[in-house]
Amino acid sequence: MDFDIVIIGGGVIGLSIAAEISNGNYNILLIERHTSFGNETSSRNSEVIHAGIYYPTNSLKAKLCVQGNKSIYDWCEKFNVPHKRIGKYIIAVNKEEAEELENIYQRAKNNGVENIRHASVSELKKEEPNVKVYSALFSPDTGIIDSHSLMQSFELKALEKDCNFAWKHTVVGINRNAKGYDIKILAPDGEMLTITTNVLINAAGLDSDLIAEMAGIDIDGHRYRLHYCRGHYFRIKSIKKNLVNHLIYPVPQKNVSGLGIHVTVELNGELKLGPDTQYLDERIQDYSVPEELQDKFFRAASSYLSGLDYNDIYPDQSGIRPKLQGKGDSFRDFVISEESDKDLPGLINLIGIESPGLTCCLEIAKMVKDMIEFV
Ligand SMILES: Cc1cc2nc3c(=O)[nH]c(=O)nc-3n(C[C@H](O)[C@H](O)[C@H](O)COP(=O)(O)OP(=O)(O)OC[C@H]3O[C@@H](n4cnc5c(N)ncnc54)[C@H](O)[C@@H]3O)c2cc1C
């Protein structure tokens, strides 16, 4: 079968692209190896709508997040996706962290984060009496979202415009042909199929580097190889769910590739702690949450929260970040690249789409749409 555009990956990125580009004019197919959407990273995250505070100015992560924050709230309003603009406090607990907090504030301003402001200790005492604070910032536009409903809204929008979906199909080979690409697919009954497409969009999350390699890219030479970095969560018992009212983030530690173990409020009012960061030695999707991490989580949360007891927390889920940045390496941005310069015109790679990918999804989809029009 011939398609104009094939998207590999039914996570939030592949689906947002399908929703953005489906208009009835192109023959589009989205291929996903699981039975339905969002079975990997897109359903194993904090479900926070970020504001764009931390990322280096002018990076794609910063730009797409600042714009994505607005576009995702607009989308949620328009398509009735459950969400809440709950707001987030970033908390410094001593003088040293307070200095870092100022750097974070300046970076946020440089990134164009509009409403971030300093919050006084008296404000915190009133709003968050269980939070220990030396100084703080408040980001009113940070929020929470039901990511399943978001993905469902993308799927519906794409289906309305006749996008095709192949669930339980796995891409196992890619070859360049005169017009575009032949794609080898393993069907659920074990049959091997070959389809063709002019444009191929690689939104394969944790395996996006391997898809690029299948298409003929030297992923070490081009620094596309991914590292798996697991983030664990611990849940706070329901009885303590009134401990905080907003998202509460510590000041991130230097040289740690995460935002620090924070408190996330869910749409139903329950609280969870995390994620931490653990680079995995092996490239496997192991989502276990070791119980022995309880000490680390309790100590981290207790450094800025009072009223939490050791037995108030218990292991919850985990997610794996598809990181371009290896352990101890410096910042790496998203790769969103149309690969004509590698002699692979019409191949669009999305690699290293870790946090804030959920927040950025609509802006990433717009970028990809522009690239398709260029192709
Ligand atoms: C712990 C953690 C916390 C996070 N918190 C936040 C947050 O609060 N806010 C935020 O904005 N972002 C957050 N993120 C980032 C966000 O979750 C990701 O950026 C986003 O989900 C990535 O979506 P995706 O579609 O690229 O990947 P995925 O959801 O992994 O989707 C990729 C899909 O491709 C499919 N696939 C792969 N290979 C093949 C193949 N060969 N054939 C067919 N299908 C294939 C997979 O099955 C998968 O379904 C977090 C991430 C993690 C890990």
The ligand as a Tripos MOL2 file, in Angstrom:
@<TRIPOS>MOLECULE
LIG
   53    58     1     0     0
SMALL
NO_CHARGES

@<TRIPOS>ATOM
      1 C1          9.4170   10.3930   34.4190 C.3       1 LIG1
      2 C2          8.9640   11.3630   33.3720 C.ar      1 LIG1
      3 C3          8.2490   12.5010   33.7410 C.ar      1 LIG1
      4 C4          7.8350   13.4150   32.7750 C.ar      1 LIG1
      5 N1          7.0540   14.4810   33.1470 N.ar      1 LIG1
      6 C5          6.6330   15.3600   32.2160 C.ar      1 LIG1
      7 C6          5.7980   16.4560   32.5770 C.ar      1 LIG1
      8 O1          5.3630   16.5550   33.7200 O.2       1 LIG1
      9 N2          5.4970   17.3580   31.6180 N.ar      1 LIG1
     10 C7          5.9460   17.2610   30.3450 C.ar      1 LIG1
     11 O2          5.6830   18.1540   29.5590 O.2       1 LIG1
     12 N3          6.6750   16.1820   29.9480 N.ar      1 LIG1
     13 C8          7.0020   15.2380   30.8520 C.ar      1 LIG1
     14 N4          7.7340   14.1400   30.4760 N.ar      1 LIG1
     15 C9          8.0780   13.9740   29.0560 C.3       1 LIG1
     16 C10         6.9280   13.3730   28.2380 C.3       1 LIG1
     17 O3          6.3160   12.3140   28.9300 O.3       1 LIG1
     18 C11         7.5050   12.8790   26.9030 C.3       1 LIG1
     19 O4          8.2080   13.9350   26.2910 O.3       1 LIG1
     20 C12         6.4360   12.4070   25.9300 C.3       1 LIG1
     21 O5          5.5370   11.5200   26.5550 O.3       1 LIG1
     22 C13         7.1060   11.7210   24.7550 C.3       1 LIG1
     23 O6          6.1150   11.2400   23.8990 O.3       1 LIG1
     24 P1          6.4750   10.3830   22.6160 P.3       1 LIG1
     25 O7          5.2340   10.2650   21.8340 O.co2     1 LIG1
     26 O8          7.6920   10.9590   21.9750 O.co2     1 LIG1
     27 O9          6.9690    8.9800   23.1950 O.3       1 LIG1
     28 P2          6.1400    7.6890   23.6540 P.3       1 LIG1
     29 O10         4.9950    8.0190   24.4960 O.co2     1 LIG1
     30 O11         7.1610    6.7540   24.2180 O.co2     1 LIG1
     31 O12         5.5790    7.1120   22.2960 O.3       1 LIG1
     32 C14         6.4150    6.4800   21.3460 C.3       1 LIG1
     33 C15         5.6340    5.3280   20.7680 C.3       1 LIG1
     34 O13         6.3710    4.7590   19.6930 O.3       1 LIG1
     35 C16         6.0690    3.3840   19.6630 C.3       1 LIG1
     36 N5          7.1220    2.6730   18.9250 N.ar      1 LIG1
     37 C17         8.4580    2.6600   19.1750 C.ar      1 LIG1
     38 N6          9.1010    1.9020   18.2830 N.ar      1 LIG1
     39 C18         8.1730    1.4010   17.4330 C.ar      1 LIG1
     40 C19         8.2220    0.5420   16.3140 C.ar      1 LIG1
     41 N7          9.3720    0.0060   15.8720 N.pl3     1 LIG1
     42 N8          7.0600    0.2370   15.6700 N.ar      1 LIG1
     43 C20         5.8770    0.7430   16.0960 C.ar      1 LIG1
     44 N9          5.7630    1.5630   17.1740 N.ar      1 LIG1
     45 C21         6.8960    1.8940   17.8250 C.ar      1 LIG1
     46 C22         6.0560    2.9890   21.1420 C.3       1 LIG1
     47 O14         5.3290    1.7990   21.3500 O.3       1 LIG1
     48 C23         5.4130    4.2060   21.7750 C.3       1 LIG1
     49 O15         4.0250    4.0420   22.0020 O.3       1 LIG1
     50 C24         8.1470   13.1960   31.4120 C.ar      1 LIG1
     51 C25         8.8410   12.0370   31.0430 C.ar      1 LIG1
     52 C26         9.2260   11.1170   32.0060 C.ar      1 LIG1
     53 C27         9.9370    9.8580   31.6000 C.3       1 LIG1
@<TRIPOS>BOND
     1     1     2 1
     2     2     3 ar
     3     2    52 ar
     4     3     4 ar
     5     4     5 ar
     6     4    50 ar
     7     5     6 ar
     8     6     7 ar
     9     6    13 1
    10     7     8 2
    11     7     9 ar
    12     9    10 ar
    13    10    11 2
    14    10    12 ar
    15    12    13 ar
    16    13    14 ar
    17    14    15 1
    18    14    50 ar
    19    15    16 1
    20    16    17 1
    21    16    18 1
    22    18    19 1
    23    18    20 1
    24    20    21 1
    25    20    22 1
    26    22    23 1
    27    23    24 1
    28    24    25 2
    29    24    26 1
    30    24    27 1
    31    27    28 1
    32    28    29 2
    33    28    30 1
    34    28    31 1
    35    31    32 1
    36    32    33 1
    37    33    34 1
    38    33    48 1
    39    34    35 1
    40    35    36 1
    41    35    46 1
    42    36    37 ar
    43    36    45 ar
    44    37    38 ar
    45    38    39 ar
    46    39    40 ar
    47    39    45 ar
    48    40    41 1
    49    40    42 ar
    50    42    43 ar
    51    43    44 ar
    52    44    45 ar
    53    46    47 1
    54    46    48 1
    55    48    49 1
    56    50    51 ar
    57    51    52 ar
    58    52    53 1
@<TRIPOS>SUBSTRUCTURE
     1 LIG1         1 GROUP 0 **** ****
